[in-house]
Amino acid sequence: MQNGPYILSIAGFDPCGGAGILADIKTIEAHKALGLGVCTSITYQNDIAFKGLSWLPEKEVTAQIDVLTERLDIRYVKIGLIKSYEALYTLLSYLRKVLPEAYILWDPILKASAGFEFHTSPDQKTLVSIADQLDLITPNTVELKSLLPDYNLVEAASLLSNHCNVLLKGGHLETEHSNDYLFQGGRETIFEGKRLAAEKRGTGCVLSSAILANLSLGLSLEASILKAKQYIEKYLVSSTSRLGLHHV
């Protein structure tokens, strides 16, 4: 069996391939890394409408992971759509036991683009206990505000960055540019980006997967984010539909 880098996506299944596991794998493979997928849910959606979903039991999620870890050396893990914050904490505790050296990223998906809401705000103690087990969290501004509604964006990102790195995505800000902001403890780094007149499904999934793929290829976190943003810009203008094409 070829050695890695193996990147595991633990996420929902989107049948149109614009988001979730399929989008993650497409992105990872486009970067010449090896993508593995574990399904947390089956969603019923297309490129514009979300009709619902069915959650897989936690034991079926971990059973998928178990069979992969028996044979493959997984060093990078991305978590997307998950049933609850409690389920996420349980999953992270499990991953830290079976993959103690893995780099773990959580891309919080709290609401579908069609308006379906998955999760409300967690209590701060639960969120901190989750962040303590993560290496990186990649919320957009709406998601971060939902996670920590009692703080402004900078305060919320700074608070979480005491527990894990935080990449605050600025795509939802009403600004001329689409800048992202990396918080690492007391340090903030700005990644400038173009605001393009294009709309695509799954941009958060694609960006986070591209970051992990670049990390797995030996780049620093800052360089991985920069290259991932460049990839997203190409993805956004890759087609005239809401489903983008993947390339490097």
Sequence and secondary structure as in RCSB ss.txt:
>XXXX:A:sequence
MQNGPYILSIAGFDPCGGAGILADIKTIEAHKALGLGVCTSITYQNDIAFKGLSWLPEKEVTAQIDVLTERLDIR
YVKIGLIKSYEALYTLLSYLRKVLPEAYILWDPILKASAGFEFHTSPDQKTLVSIADQLDLITPNTVELKSLLPD
YNLVEAASLLSNHCNVLLKGGHLETEHSNDYLFQGGRETIFEGKRLAAEKRGTGCVLSSAILANLSLGLSLEASI
LKAKQYIEKYLVSSTSRLGLHHV
>XXXX:A:secstr
     EEEEEEEE TTSSSHHHHHHHHHHHTT EEEEEEEEEEEE SS EEEEEE  HHHHHHHHHHHHTT  EE
EEEE   S HHHHHHHHHHHHHHSTT EEEE    B TTS B      HHHHHHHHTT SEE  BHHHHHHHSTT
S HHHHHHHHTTTSEEEEE TTS SSS  EEEEETTEEEEE     S   TTHHHHHHHHHHHHHHTT  HHHHH
HHHHHHHHHHHTS SSSS     
